[in-house]
Amino acid sequence: MRTARATFSQETASSGVRITEGNGGLPKVLLNSAHGSEAEIYLFGGCITSWKPVNGKDLFVRPDAVFNGQKPISGGIPHCFPQFGPGPLQQHGFGRNMNWSVGDSENIEGNPVVTLEIKDGPYSRSMWDFSFLAIYKVELNSKSLTTILTIKNTDKKPFSLSTTLHTYFRASAAGASVKGLKGCKTLNKDPDPVNPSEEREVGTFPGFVDCVYLDAPGEVHLDNGLGDVITIQNTNWSDTVLWNPHLQMEACYRDFVCVENAKIGKVELQPEQSWVAKQHISVA
Ligand SMILES: O=P(O)(O)OC[C@H]1O[C@@H](O)[C@H](O)[C@@H](O)[C@@H]1O
């Protein structure tokens, strides 16, 4: 079944896609699979704040997260677009500060699929003077969540960007580990500035961690220290970031780790060109 152009006021419950009012009165999209899983996405930031797979833990939203449509929502799966980290634009770019609109929604064998999008406007143009279209397709299955991000250059001049999905997984940081990054070259802010290749079979979070793994594999495994192993697969997200703020966020650092699919090196897009990347996270 396919439902075109859902709007805030238009509920498409039969497709398992429903738009309702979330925290702070912000519109959010609820996804319900016929197979028992749930997810929610705030249109502000296109931020997936909840993913409850069958037999798995929810994502993590920081206790300092605000839902006021002004500051980005800190938690879940925020977009860092069109810049990851600090730089000429605001930290992590402006995609997480924009109101995404709902495009198509559909239902595939009981699994809801929704497509969100943003394009340039006065707000983005004031910081980044390019015409672009970002399309974010989200599909919920019983034990997995798939997102496909497409960035299209709709301008007459080329542009470049970096981006990540800054995913906050609920975890026991002290017991969490990530497998699959051995051999990757690192860009490690701390503690080792010489940026060696990762030698460990598993990355852990014994203290402050903020490390980019370049040319990461298409699949890594997060043991969340709470009894689940989450498989994180990707196509075209070339890098992986591990982050835990430790004592910088004393109130919550014990309860999450970020494992981020990232594109750190610049994506260069000529007019009409697109960049597409897929993330698939799943529990056993
Ligand atoms: O706090 P924010 O802007 O939501 O971003 C989350 C974190 O993202 C990390 O990538 C940065 O290294 C941190 O400095 C930052 O705090």
Ligand as a Chemical Component Dictionary entry (heavy atoms), coordinates in Angstrom:
data_LIG
# 
_chem_comp.id                   LIG 
_chem_comp.type                 NON-POLYMER 
_chem_comp.pdbx_formal_charge   0 
_chem_comp.three_letter_code    LIG 
# 
loop_
_chem_comp_atom.comp_id 
_chem_comp_atom.atom_id 
_chem_comp_atom.alt_atom_id 
_chem_comp_atom.type_symbol 
_chem_comp_atom.charge 
_chem_comp_atom.model_Cartn_x 
_chem_comp_atom.model_Cartn_y 
_chem_comp_atom.model_Cartn_z 
_chem_comp_atom.pdbx_ordinal 
LIG O1 O1 O 0 26.622 18.002 21.945 1  
LIG P1 P1 P 0 26.208 17.925 20.517 2  
LIG O2 O2 O 0 26.443 19.171 19.724 3  
LIG O3 O3 O 0 24.805 17.387 20.343 4  
LIG O4 O4 O 0 27.131 16.840 19.834 5  
LIG C1 C1 C 0 27.436 15.677 20.463 6  
LIG C2 C2 C 0 28.929 15.478 20.518 7  
LIG O5 O5 O 0 29.373 15.066 19.247 8  
LIG C3 C3 C 0 30.723 14.676 19.207 9  
LIG O6 O6 O 0 31.017 14.257 17.897 10 
LIG C4 C4 C 0 31.593 15.849 19.588 11 
LIG O7 O7 O 0 32.961 15.438 19.581 12 
LIG C5 C5 C 0 31.181 16.381 20.941 13 
LIG O8 O8 O 0 31.939 17.526 21.229 14 
LIG C6 C6 C 0 29.708 16.691 20.977 15 
LIG O9 O9 O 0 29.285 17.068 22.265 16 
# 
loop_
_chem_comp_bond.comp_id 
_chem_comp_bond.atom_id_1 
_chem_comp_bond.atom_id_2 
_chem_comp_bond.value_order 
_chem_comp_bond.pdbx_ordinal 
LIG O1 P1 DOUB 1  
LIG P1 O2 SING 2  
LIG P1 O3 SING 3  
LIG P1 O4 SING 4  
LIG O4 C1 SING 5  
LIG C1 C2 SING 6  
LIG C2 O5 SING 7  
LIG C2 C6 SING 8  
LIG O5 C3 SING 9  
LIG C3 O6 SING 10 
LIG C3 C4 SING 11 
LIG C4 O7 SING 12 
LIG C4 C5 SING 13 
LIG C5 O8 SING 14 
LIG C5 C6 SING 15 
LIG C6 O9 SING 16 
# 
